[in-house]
Amino acid sequence: MIYFDNASTSHPKAPGVPGAVRDILERGSFNINRGSYSGAYEISALVFEAREKIAALFDCPDARRVVFTGGLTHSLNMALKGLLRPGDQAVTTQMEHNAVIRPLAQLEAQGVRVDFARSGPDGRLDLADLESKITGRTRLVVMSQASNVCGVIMPVREVGAICRGRGALLVVDSAQSAGVLPVSMSRDNIDVLAFSGHKGLLAPQGVGGLVLSQEIADEMVPLLAGGTGSHSHRAEMPAELPDRLEAGTLNIPGIAALSVALDYIAKTGLDKIYAREMALLNRLADGLRAIPGVRVAGPENSADKCAVAALDFPALDNALVAARLDEEYGIMTRCGLHCAPSAHKTLGTFPRGLVRSSLGHKNTEAEVDEFLRALRQITGGS
Ligand SMILES: Cc1ncc(COP(=O)(O)O)c(C=O)c1O
């Protein structure tokens, strides 16, 4: 079997991840902040170390500003619903995932104004259009660092500079970039960074989080209220971070595994992971150019995208191509709209969708070659 669906969730996970989940469950997946025994203190230390590793990865100076959640969708709902109020304006892009679009649609129904910055037919953001959408009422700009549909990399740093100059906050969805591309809260002027554990961070599903600037952490209204194991005598959520934004029991096995995965990423190096993915993507792109019946959506140049090749087969049914890849060749891709209908409208592939092949640094040249061979056969070449 060949796994080319890493944009959905990575596989394999980092070495040590399955063992870390098992180990914590066997040793005692105790709750933090709740037990007055050494096992619980050990787990508190483990969770704090994971916060420190996330803070280091995203260049945030204070690990208390790392808040764990159940995943990126949870994180974005927290950020958008915790910051936007009726009368505010939010600016986003046409390339966003429904994890951004749907919370914004709910907020729009409550009186938040939402504007979409244009992208070209290759998904590249029109920066001038985004800037023109920012007004005195703009509370925040929310955008992904890379598209999950065609991989196009978004100019986060440039948008961060615009936001800083215009008094708007920048909320970044790092689903497709964390663990591959460098992200810096301070250098890129990011106020809120939402991350997912199970994609490029190579950890299990069910863990993600937010990294926040201090000012935003104090302002954000918690989406959830509940037990934190601290200040239990009060009906209000505690003022301190991360407790203020972390109601309920955390996914301790997931966080323990994330911590191991973050060690692996730090040891391997983002530059090496990125270089390996680009080498595979370039090999794939070269091979695709020689197959007449396939069109690649998104930017031409691999340097402008993460390791995604989103394929359109004008003479075939894209869904059938994906089904044949799976059934006849054991190659796992993802067909359809990828939870991002507006991105597909921008790319001109709505409603038929695309066959997305998304590579990870553990894929091999032989797998890329086998994929190309399968495509040649399916499109009627050799
Ligand atoms: C760009 C982007 N944002 C958000 C999400 C949502 O992540 P999750 O399903 O882990 O909450 C995804 C998942 O595919 C994504 O690709």
The ligand as an SDF file (V2000), in Angstrom:
LIG
                    3D

 16 16  0  0  0  0  0  0  0  0999 V2000
   -5.9700   23.8170    6.1890 C   0  0  0  0  0  0  0  0  0  0  0  0
   -6.7070   23.0250    7.2290 C   0  0  0  0  0  0  0  0  0  0  0  0
   -7.2680   23.6570    8.2630 N   0  0  0  0  0  0  0  0  0  0  0  0
   -7.9290   23.0050    9.2250 C   0  0  0  0  0  0  0  0  0  0  0  0
   -8.0610   21.6360    9.2030 C   0  0  0  0  0  0  0  0  0  0  0  0
   -8.8080   20.9590   10.2870 C   0  0  0  0  0  0  0  0  0  0  0  0
   -8.0040   20.1160   11.0340 O   0  0  0  0  0  0  0  0  0  0  0  0
   -8.6550   19.0280   12.0130 P   0  0  0  0  0  0  0  0  0  0  0  0
   -9.6020   18.2110   11.1830 O   0  0  0  0  0  0  0  0  0  0  0  0
   -7.4860   18.2790   12.4940 O   0  0  0  0  0  0  0  0  0  0  0  0
   -9.3690   19.7530   13.0860 O   0  0  0  0  0  0  0  0  0  0  0  0
   -7.4850   20.9220    8.1410 C   0  0  0  0  0  0  0  0  0  0  0  0
   -7.6340   19.4550    8.0290 C   0  0  0  0  0  0  0  0  0  0  0  0
   -7.5560   18.8800    6.9810 O   0  0  0  0  0  0  0  0  0  0  0  0
   -6.7900   21.6330    7.1420 C   0  0  0  0  0  0  0  0  0  0  0  0
   -6.2090   20.9990    6.1170 O   0  0  0  0  0  0  0  0  0  0  0  0
  1  2  1  0
  2  3  1  0
  2 15  2  0
  3  4  2  0
  4  5  1  0
  5  6  1  0
  5 12  2  0
  6  7  1  0
  7  8  1  0
  8  9  2  0
  8 10  1  0
  8 11  1  0
 12 13  1  0
 12 15  1  0
 13 14  2  0
 15 16  1  0
M  END
$$$$
